[in-house]
Amino acid sequence: MKKNILTPEEVQDLLAWESPNQNPPAKESDRETRGTPSQKKESSVSSTPEGTDFFRDVLNALGEAIITTDRNGRILFQNNISRIILDQSLDTIWKKPFSQAVCLLDSTGLKKIESPIHRCLEEGVQLLLLPNTILRRPDGSTIAIAGKISPIFDPKGLIEGVVVSFHIARLEGRKPLKRKNLMPRGGAA
């Protein structure tokens, strides 16, 4: 089975990426491993000639919530969709264990489920979130989600971390939500 493997430079760019709107606290020891801003600008892997952050733009354009972790399950990155669904900024969850920062519940919404991150890290296989998984947000509100957890491999085939991708789902047996018209009144796009 062929694995999708990132180059060491691509892995470092993903791990070092910081959103201008979501700057985690910088520590002196982190700067050494993540690189300086000038080193990041020189990388041709993550930047286009115009200097925009290619990975950030792609991950924000997906329409899926994306969270990446290191090999210990600590959160390193989230895209804008994830920030909106979780109702938490990267500042509040950065370097926290996924199971501590993201509360996943069973279909009843009452029982916390075991974090699938650790299983993915141990087994090195892609996992699907259980049907009708519920995400509890910091304010206590809940959202049904669907998604998958995929291992990230380094060039030697060792697990470097995981990517969690998820989206809002409709619980089976419930009527769909009525959506408000997003078009302004009297105007056409």
C-alpha positions in Angstrom: 0.0 0.0 0.0 1.5 3.3 -1.1 1.4 6.1 1.6 1.2 9.8 0.9 4.5 11.0 2.2 5.5 14.7 2.6 9.1 15.8 2.2 10.9 16.9 5.4 10.6 20.5 4.2 6.9 20.2 3.7 6.4 18.7 7.1 8.4 21.5 8.7 6.5 24.2 6.8 3.2 22.7 8.0 4.4 22.4 11.6 5.9 25.9 11.5 2.9 27.7 10.0 1.2 30.4 12.0 -1.8 32.3 11.0 -1.5 36.1 11.2 -4.8 36.1 13.1 -4.0 33.1 15.3 -0.5 33.6 16.8 0.3 31.1 19.5 2.5 32.3 22.2 6.1 32.2 20.9 8.7 30.7 23.2 12.4 30.9 22.6 12.7 27.1 22.3 9.8 27.1 19.7 11.6 29.7 17.5 14.6 27.4 17.1 12.5 24.4 15.8 9.9 26.4 13.8 12.3 28.8 12.0 12.5 32.5 11.7 10.1 34.6 9.6 12.9 35.2 7.0 13.5 31.5 6.8 9.8 30.9 6.2 9.7 33.5 3.4 12.6 31.8 1.6 10.8 28.4 1.4 9.5 27.7 -2.0 7.3 24.9 -0.7 4.8 27.0 1.2 5.0 30.4 -0.6 4.0 31.5 -4.0 6.1 34.2 -5.8 3.6 36.8 -4.5 4.5 35.8 -0.9 1.1 34.5 0.1 0.9 31.4 2.4 -0.1 28.7 -0.1 -0.9 26.0 2.5 -3.1 28.4 4.6 -5.1 29.4 1.5 -5.6 25.9 0.4 -6.6 24.6 3.8 -9.0 27.5 4.3 -10.6 26.9 0.9 -11.4 23.3 1.5 -14.8 23.9 3.2 -13.8 21.3 5.8 -12.6 21.9 9.3 -8.9 20.9 9.5 -6.9 20.3 12.6 -3.3 18.9 12.7 -1.5 17.4 15.6 2.0 16.3 16.4 3.0 12.7 17.1 1.8 13.2 20.7 -1.7 14.3 19.7 -1.1 18.0 20.6 -2.8 20.5 18.3 -0.5 22.5 16.0 -2.8 24.0 13.4 -6.5 24.7 12.7 -8.0 26.3 9.7 -10.8 29.0 9.7 -13.6 26.5 9.4 -12.4 24.6 12.4 -12.1 27.8 14.4 -15.8 28.6 13.6 -17.1 25.1 14.3 -15.1 24.7 17.5 -15.7 28.3 18.5 -12.1 28.4 19.8 -9.1 30.1 18.4 -5.7 28.5 17.8 -4.4 30.6 20.7 -6.7 28.7 23.2 -6.0 25.1 21.9 -2.4 25.3 20.5 -0.2 22.6 21.9 -3.0 21.1 24.0 -3.8 17.4 23.6 -6.7 17.0 21.1 -8.7 15.0 23.6 -8.5 17.9 26.1 -9.2 20.7 23.6 -12.0 19.0 21.6 -14.8 17.3 23.4 -16.4 14.5 21.3 -19.6 12.9 22.6 -21.6 9.8 21.6 -24.8 10.1 19.7 -26.8 10.8 22.8 -24.6 13.8 23.6 -24.2 12.6 27.2 -21.1 10.4 27.2 -17.6 11.5 26.2 -16.0 9.1 23.6 -12.4 8.0 23.6 -10.3 10.2 21.4 -9.7 8.6 18.0 -6.4 10.5 17.7 -4.5 8.1 19.9 -5.8 5.1 18.0 -4.8 6.6 14.7 -1.3 7.4 16.0 -0.9 3.9 17.4 -2.3 1.9 14.4 -1.2 4.3 11.6 -4.5 3.9 9.7 -7.2 6.3 8.6 -10.2 6.3 10.9 -13.8 7.6 10.4 -15.6 9.4 13.2 -18.4 7.3 14.6 -21.8 8.1 13.0 -23.7 10.8 14.9 -20.6 12.0 16.8 -21.4 15.2 18.7 -19.0 18.0 19.3 -19.5 20.0 22.5 -18.3 23.6 22.2 -17.0 25.7 25.2 -20.3 27.4 25.6 -22.1 24.0 26.1 -23.8 24.0 22.7 -23.4 20.9 20.6 -23.0 20.2 16.9 -23.2 16.9 15.0 -20.1 16.3 13.0 -18.7 13.7 10.5 -15.2 13.3 9.4 -12.0 11.3 9.4 -8.6 11.1 11.1 -5.6 10.4 8.9 -1.9 9.8 9.9 0.8 12.0 8.6 4.0 10.0 7.7 7.5 11.4 7.4 9.7 10.2 4.5 10.9 7.2 6.5 7.4 6.0 7.1 7.2 7.1 10.7 4.1 8.8 12.0 4.6 12.5 12.3 1.1 13.4 13.6 -2.5 13.3 12.3 -4.8 15.4 10.3 -8.4 15.6 11.5 -10.9 16.8 8.8 -14.6 17.2 9.8 -17.8 19.0 8.8 -21.2 19.7 10.3 -23.5 16.7 9.8 -27.1 16.2 10.1 -28.1 13.6 12.8 -29.9 10.6 11.3 -33.6 10.8 12.0 -33.7 14.6 12.4 -35.3 17.0 10.0 -32.9 19.3 8.2 -32.5 22.8 9.5 -34.3 25.6 7.7 -31.7 27.9 6.1 -32.1 31.6 5.9 -31.8 33.1 2.5 -28.3 34.4 2.1 -29.1 36.7 -0.8 -29.8 40.3 0.1 -33.4 41.4 -0.5 -34.0 42.9 -3.8 -30.5 42.2 -5.1 -29.2 39.7 -7.4 -25.7 38.3 -7.4 
